[in-house]
Amino acid sequence: MTDLQNKIRENLKTVYDPELNINVVDLGLIYDIDIPEPRTAKILMTLTTPGCPLHDSIVSGIKYCVQGMEEIEHADVQLTWEPAWTPDRMTADGKKLLQGF
């Protein structure tokens, strides 16, 4: 992972799932961060459930967060359901936070 991809991943820790109050990185929702061309980021992500009522809010938060970075002008956020999200995708920090939920 490049320095810019790592920086994007760190910035995404400011975007939270409003229902669980855990950031999208620690929740394991971010599958891939790609920089296909200069100043463009492509984020591949999932949600905890296909029927997530806060889908638009989370995706908008991710776009706003990434496009707010000096190095990025455009962020393309794509949803995937494969592989399906499970709690195993969460980081150790995310699992600790979920236990307190």
One Martini backbone bead per residue (centre of mass of N, CA, C, O) as a GRO file, in nm:
protein
  101
    1MET     BB    1   0.097   0.036   0.022
    2THR     BB    2   0.073   0.353  -0.007
    3ASP     BB    3   0.088   0.652   0.139
    4LEU     BB    4  -0.186   0.749   0.029
    5GLN     BB    5  -0.353   0.504   0.110
    6ASN     BB    6  -0.291   0.529   0.412
    7LYS     BB    7  -0.409   0.814   0.444
    8ILE     BB    8  -0.693   0.742   0.363
    9ARG     BB    9  -0.744   0.529   0.579
   10GLU     BB   10  -0.706   0.723   0.817
   11ASN     BB   11  -0.931   0.925   0.734
   12LEU     BB   12  -1.166   0.704   0.745
   13LYS     BB   13  -1.172   0.706   1.069
   14THR     BB   14  -1.394   0.958   1.056
   15VAL     BB   15  -1.598   0.741   0.955
   16TYR     BB   16  -1.926   0.651   1.062
   17ASP     BB   17  -2.139   0.430   1.187
   18PRO     BB   18  -2.433   0.541   1.321
   19GLU     BB   19  -2.529   0.276   1.472
   20LEU     BB   20  -2.230   0.176   1.598
   21ASN     BB   21  -1.992   0.384   1.632
   22ILE     BB   22  -1.793   0.289   1.393
   23ASN     BB   23  -1.552   0.286   1.192
   24VAL     BB   24  -1.503   0.174   0.864
   25VAL     BB   25  -1.231   0.038   0.919
   26ASP     BB   26  -1.280  -0.120   1.192
   27LEU     BB   27  -1.539  -0.262   1.060
   28GLY     BB   28  -1.450  -0.366   0.756
   29LEU     BB   29  -1.564  -0.198   0.487
   30ILE     BB   30  -1.278  -0.174   0.360
   31TYR     BB   31  -1.129  -0.333   0.079
   32ASP     BB   32  -1.031  -0.084  -0.119
   33ILE     BB   33  -0.751   0.122  -0.241
   34ASP     BB   34  -0.733   0.330  -0.530
   35ILE     BB   35  -0.500   0.485  -0.782
   36PRO     BB   36  -0.565   0.519  -1.116
   37GLU     BB   37  -0.514   0.834  -1.089
   38PRO     BB   38  -0.450   1.136  -1.052
   39ARG     BB   39  -0.657   1.257  -0.794
   40THR     BB   40  -0.774   0.953  -0.767
   41ALA     BB   41  -1.023   0.760  -0.593
   42LYS     BB   42  -1.087   0.409  -0.517
   43ILE     BB   43  -1.360   0.269  -0.335
   44LEU     BB   44  -1.399  -0.044  -0.178
   45MET     BB   45  -1.711  -0.159  -0.041
   46THR     BB   46  -1.922  -0.224   0.238
   47LEU     BB   47  -2.182  -0.361   0.433
   48THR     BB   48  -2.342  -0.521   0.689
   49THR     BB   49  -2.604  -0.473   0.498
   50PRO     BB   50  -2.801  -0.448   0.219
   51GLY     BB   51  -3.036  -0.284   0.405
   52CYS     BB   52  -2.901  -0.028   0.473
   53PRO     BB   53  -3.036   0.283   0.572
   54LEU     BB   54  -2.728   0.441   0.566
   55HIS     BB   55  -2.585   0.432   0.292
   56ASP     BB   56  -2.573   0.731   0.192
   57SER     BB   57  -2.424   0.848   0.438
   58ILE     BB   58  -2.165   0.680   0.420
   59VAL     BB   59  -2.081   0.739   0.128
   60SER     BB   60  -2.074   1.048   0.159
   61GLY     BB   61  -1.860   1.053   0.383
   62ILE     BB   62  -1.634   0.929   0.214
   63LYS     BB   63  -1.623   1.132  -0.015
   64TYR     BB   64  -1.577   1.384   0.159
   65CYS     BB   65  -1.317   1.291   0.295
   66VAL     BB   66  -1.141   1.236   0.038
   67GLN     BB   67  -1.201   1.510  -0.121
   68GLY     BB   68  -1.065   1.680   0.127
   69MET     BB   69  -0.805   1.614   0.015
   70GLU     BB   70  -0.534   1.748  -0.136
   71GLU     BB   71  -0.469   1.485  -0.333
   72ILE     BB   72  -0.790   1.487  -0.389
   73GLU     BB   73  -1.064   1.531  -0.630
   74HIS     BB   74  -1.168   1.223  -0.670
   75ALA     BB   75  -1.436   0.998  -0.558
   76ASP     BB   76  -1.492   0.645  -0.588
   77VAL     BB   77  -1.775   0.464  -0.471
   78GLN     BB   78  -1.795   0.110  -0.420
   79LEU     BB   79  -2.014  -0.155  -0.402
   80THR     BB   80  -2.005  -0.473  -0.225
   81TRP     BB   81  -2.099  -0.835  -0.153
   82GLU     BB   82  -1.802  -0.939  -0.232
   83PRO     BB   83  -1.754  -1.027   0.027
   84ALA     BB   84  -1.916  -1.079   0.291
   85TRP     BB   85  -1.988  -0.944   0.578
   86THR     BB   86  -1.806  -0.986   0.885
   87PRO     BB   87  -1.672  -0.967   1.200
   88ASP     BB   88  -1.386  -1.069   1.096
   89ARG     BB   89  -1.317  -0.784   0.946
   90MET     BB   90  -1.244  -0.667   1.198
   91THR     BB   91  -1.073  -0.508   1.407
   92ALA     BB   92  -0.964  -0.511   1.721
   93ASP     BB   93  -1.084  -0.234   1.787
   94GLY     BB   94  -1.368  -0.290   1.678
   95LYS     BB   95  -1.433  -0.527   1.870
   96LYS     BB   96  -1.413  -0.365   2.130
   97LEU     BB   97  -1.635  -0.159   2.060
   98LEU     BB   98  -1.866  -0.369   2.020
   99GLN     BB   99  -1.869  -0.479   2.312
  100GLY     BB  100  -1.970  -0.183   2.421
  101PHE     BB  101  -2.260  -0.173   2.259
   0.00000   0.00000   0.00000
